Every structure is written in C-alpha cells, then in structure tokens.
Amino acid sequence: MAPYEALYGHRCRTLSCWTELGEQRVLGPELVFDSNDKVRLVRDRLKVVSNRQKSYADLKCKEIEYSRRFIFLKVSPWKKVLRFGHKGKLSPRFIGPYRILRRLGPVAYQLELLLELERIHDVFHVSMLGHYCSEPTHVVPVEEIEVRPNLTFKEEPVQILDRDVKVLRRKSIPLVKVLWSNHSSKEATWEPEEEMRQ
C-alpha cells in the first residue's frame, strides 16, 4: 500500500488521470486524447491570465530615455540609517547631479562620478536615475562623506542645539534638536533624546 493511500484512504490522483474517483477508468488512446484536451484547456486559461496581467503591467511600463547632459543618481533607502541629514520618508532619494558620458544599450547609462565614488561601478540602469532640472539647491554634495559601495553612509551627530518635550495623552517624550555632520544648522532635526544617548 502506498503512503498516500494509507494516509488519505484513497489512491493519489495524478495529472495523467483526470477522472473523478469511482468513475469508470479510461484506458488506451482515449486516455491520451482526454489528457491532451485537459492540458490544452489549462494552457489556454494560463495564456488568458498571463495576457491580462501583462496588459496591467504595460500600463505602468514606459520607455525612458535621458537626453539631458546631467542626471540624478538614486540612493537606495536603508532602514535606521540617517541619509543626507534626514531619516525615513524625508531623506533625499537622489544625489548629484552627474554628467552622462554615454548611453550603453537601451536601458543603461555611464555616468561621470566624483573621486569619492570611484569604488562604485559607473554604469547604471535607467531605474536608478532621475531627471535633473538645473537649480543650485538640488545639489547634494558628497565631499567629506564616506559613501559605501552600496551608495549608503552613516551620519554622525555633532552638537545638540535645543531641547523640548513633546506631550502626548499619557506620556511625554523628551526631544533634542541635533546638528549632523556635513550639514548646516537649517538641516538640524528633532530626535528622541533616549535614542540619541544610545
């Protein structure tokens, strides 16, 4: 007795046997024709579902081509690491701008990176790039910042500028205004005092 039959009390139905339990078994060429019909039916239904999903994906898909000389480079978000002076949702997602040297294929661009980023490969997929409109406030400098090969870095606190207490319904949270390295006092952020002591 097979283990499946011992466990469930009936024989295992395989893909080659599409009949219900208790029905008369189909043998010979009829079994092959019946199996082919079932496989064709499954294949047609999978094709319909695949086409429907592809039509949804194609709505969001678009050809991206950068014709400008400069472009922003996307910095991957990393949990619990301060990024360019801000934490979480408010951290900048792009650094730069960087000059485009040339286009390599339909989806890759080679950029002219600074010496601080020389350890990083200079060819990027279009999903890692962003449009650049010339404005001086857009530039996020990377001088004096040690950028890791995965395009992240750890920000260090320099000074506490102010203290405050945020009062909630049942508790109060002491906050400190922190000045971060490589940033001006305008970019100081409010952080929980307990978190900064760690």
C-alpha positions, -999 to +999 in steps of 0.1 A: +000+000+000+013+035-010+019+060+019-006+084+003-033+058+002-025+048+038-028+084+049-058+095+030-077+063+024-077+065-014-053+064-043-034+096-054-048+112-085-021+122-109-022+146-138-025+116-161-058+106-145-084+134-148-114+113-139-133+116-107-129+089-081-153+060-085-159+066-123-150+041-149-114+044-158-104+055-193-077+034-208-057+033-241-058+061-267-088+077-251-067+085-220-041+102-242-068+123-260-085+132-228-052+142-212-043+163-242-077+181-241-072+189-204-036+202-209-048+224-239-076+238-217-052+246-188-027+262-213-054+284-228-066+296-194-030+303-183-025+323-215-056+344-209-045+352-173-009+360-184-022+384-211-045+401-186-016+406-162+007+418-190-018+444-200-019+457-164+019+458-163+022+475-197+002+505-184+029+513-159+058+504-182+073+532-203+104+538-224+128+561-205+155+580-224+176+608-209+186+634-234+200+660-209+236+662-201+232+659-163+212+634-142+205+625-106+216+591-091+192+572-069+205+563-034+189+531-020+169+536+012+183+517+042+164+513+074+175+531+106+204+548+089+204+586+085+206+596+049+219+631+040+206+647+072+171+632+073+157+599+084+129+578+069+105+593+044+120+628+043+155+616+033+166+625-002+164+596-026+188+611-052+223+626-051+241+645-078+238+658-105+263+638-125+272+641-162+261+614-186+291+601-206+273+578-229+243+555-233+251+518-233+222+499-248+185+507-244+185+507-205+220+516-193+239+548-189+275+555-180+280+585-156+310+606-147+312+601-110+333+621-085+365+607-070+347+600-037+325+574-056+354+558-076+348+524-059+313+523-074+308+510-109+299+539-132+272+521-153+236+523-140+202+511-151+176+537-160+156+528-129+185+541-108+185+576-125+163+606-122+156+637-143+177+668-135+164+704-139+191+729-134+188+745-099+216+751-074+195+739-044+192+705-059+228+696-055+235+673-026+273+674-021+292+642-013+325+658-003+338+647+031+312+619+032+324+584+031+300+567+007+300+529+008+299+508-024+261+502-019+256+540-020+248+544+017+266+562+046+262+567+083+256+602+096+272+613+128+257+638+153+279+668+160+260+690+185+227+694+204+212+728+195+180+727+216+158+706+239+120+702+240+094+679+255+065+666+233+035+660+255+011+632+244-021+620+262-004+596+286+033+603+283+058+630+275+088+624+251+120+645+256+133+656+222+167+672+212+175+692+181+206+676+166+231+691+142+245+664+119+280+663+103+283+678+068+251+698+073+241+733+083+220+743+113+190+747+090+191+710+084+191+700+121+164+675+130+144+667+162+152+633+176+142+614+207+167+621+235+167+584+246+176+573+210+205+598+207+220+586+240+224+551+225 
